[in-house]
Amino acid sequence: MEEKVKDVLNNEIRPYLQSHGGDVEFVSADEEGNVSVKLKGACAGCPGAMMTLKNLVEQALKEKLPEIKSVKAV
């Protein structure tokens, strides 16, 4: 699952975040479908970071990988 998550992050999510001065880094994924990521750059201190996490990162991962249950920032 780790490689699938990294693929979606690198090809679907990261280019968008980078175009706005932010970035996302994969941290971990467990067997239950819980993914941890680290928001970086402009996303790290942004007041809308939780919206970005839920509405962009989590939604894109769940759409591409239905086995994902949740995404959290660490």
C-alpha positions, -999 to 999 in steps of 0.1 A, spaced: 0 0 0 29 24 7 40 25 -29 4 32 -41 0 60 -16 33 76 -26 24 73 -63 -9 92 -57 9 118 -35 36 124 -61 15 124 -92 -18 138 -81 -14 159 -50 21 172 -47 21 192 -80 -9 211 -69 4 218 -34 38 229 -48 21 253 -72 8 271 -41 41 270 -21 33 239 -1 42 202 -2 33 169 14 55 141 26 45 105 32 51 93 67 34 59 71 5 37 63 -9 8 83 -27 -24 74 -61 -9 84 -58 19 57 -47 48 79 -22 71 63 0 97 80 15 126 61 35 157 69 24 190 54 54 212 45 61 246 31 32 270 30 9 242 40 26 236 73 16 269 89 -15 276 68 -48 283 87 -65 261 61 -42 232 65 -69 209 79 -92 217 50 -64 209 26 -57 177 44 -93 165 44 -106 181 12 -76 175 -11 -52 149 3 -76 125 20 -103 129 -8 -78 122 -36 -62 92 -18 -97 77 -10 -108 82 -46 -78 65 -61 -73 39 -33 -107 29 -18 -88 9 9 -77 41 26 -98 48 57 -83 80 70 -54 105 65 -39 125 93 -11 150 95 17 144 119 
